[in-house]
Amino acid sequence: MQAFVRLRPLSGKEARATIATTETDCTISLNKPSAQGYGTIEEHSFSFDGVFGPDASQPEVYEAVMRPQVQALLEGRDTLTFAYGITNAGKTYTVQGGAAP
């Protein structure tokens, strides 16, 4: 099993977050206000088989993630693509891409 992540563009309050990525790692830094008014930085790191930024094209994601699955399916093997996330997490964006410029 492999896990990939495609980051959608940040919107609204999300824009306050800092996201650093490599080919296989994603670190999210959030500036969280506290009751005293001081901002604290909360950092979360995740590892994947591949990380695609918001500027990744549909063909780029397809070639890296889906083409091997389609090829395996055509060769008679079982495959599964599973898009998971809460509402507004970016599942539709990942599968369909953003609006064409």
C-alpha positions as a printed Julia matrix, in Angstrom:
101×3 Matrix{Float64}:
   0.0    0.0     0.0
   1.15   3.52   -0.77
  -0.04   6.87    0.56
   0.14  10.14   -1.36
  -1.0   13.62   -0.44
  -1.96  16.49   -2.72
  -2.2   19.87   -1.03
  -4.94  22.17   -2.23
  -4.43  25.94   -2.13
  -5.01  27.39    1.34
  -8.0   29.63    1.86
  -9.24  32.05    4.52
  -7.85  31.38    7.98
  -5.77  28.51    6.62
  -3.46  31.04    4.98
  -1.95  31.68    8.43
  -0.44  28.19    8.38
   3.02  27.51    7.03
   3.44  24.29    5.06
   6.87  22.96    4.16
   7.16  19.96    1.87
   9.76  17.66    0.39
   9.13  14.83   -2.07
   7.94  12.59    0.75
   7.38  14.78    3.84
   4.92  17.49    4.79
   5.3   19.71    7.87
   2.46  22.02    8.89
   3.14  24.87   11.32
   0.13  26.58   12.89
   0.3   29.84   14.84
  -2.3   29.2    17.55
  -3.48  32.1    19.74
  -3.65  31.35   23.44
  -5.89  32.72   26.18
  -3.06  35.08   27.18
  -2.9   36.41   23.64
   0.51  34.94   22.92
   0.88  32.94   19.76
   2.21  29.43   20.08
   3.55  27.46   17.18
   2.13  23.97   16.81
   3.99  21.78   14.33
   2.88  18.49   12.8
   4.97  16.37   10.45
   3.74  13.59    8.18
   5.5   11.2     5.79
   4.06   9.87    2.54
   5.2    7.97   -0.52
   4.73  11.21   -2.44
   3.74  14.82   -1.75
   2.2   17.09   -4.39
   1.93  20.82   -3.79
  -1.03  23.0    -4.79
   0.71  23.83   -8.07
   0.99  20.18   -9.14
  -0.76  19.52  -12.44
  -3.35  16.82  -13.02
  -1.06  14.99  -15.48
   1.78  15.06  -12.93
  -0.42  13.51  -10.2
  -1.91  10.99  -12.64
   1.48   9.81  -13.93
   2.91   9.29  -10.45
  -0.13   7.92   -8.63
  -2.78   6.57  -10.99
  -0.96   5.3   -14.07
   0.64   2.39  -12.14
  -2.78   1.44  -10.76
  -4.46   1.61  -14.16
  -1.66  -0.51  -15.64
  -2.03  -3.08  -12.84
  -5.79  -3.2   -13.39
  -5.3   -3.8   -17.12
  -2.93  -6.65  -16.23
  -5.68  -8.29  -14.15
  -4.56  -7.27  -10.66
  -6.86  -5.75   -8.05
  -6.38  -2.06   -7.25
  -8.02   0.49   -5.01
  -7.9    4.26   -4.96
  -9.23   5.77   -1.77
  -9.62   9.53   -1.22
 -10.07  10.31    2.46
 -10.62  13.53    4.37
 -13.1   15.68    6.2
 -15.44  18.04    4.37
 -13.44  20.73    2.52
 -10.21  18.76    2.94
  -9.62  18.74   -0.82
 -10.76  15.32   -2.05
 -12.56  16.71   -5.1
  -9.62  19.02   -5.83
  -7.27  16.03   -5.68
  -9.34  13.91   -8.04
 -10.57  16.6   -10.45
  -8.02  19.39  -10.07
  -8.67  23.1    -9.83
 -10.51  25.27  -12.29
  -8.77  25.59  -15.64
  -7.01  28.96  -16.03
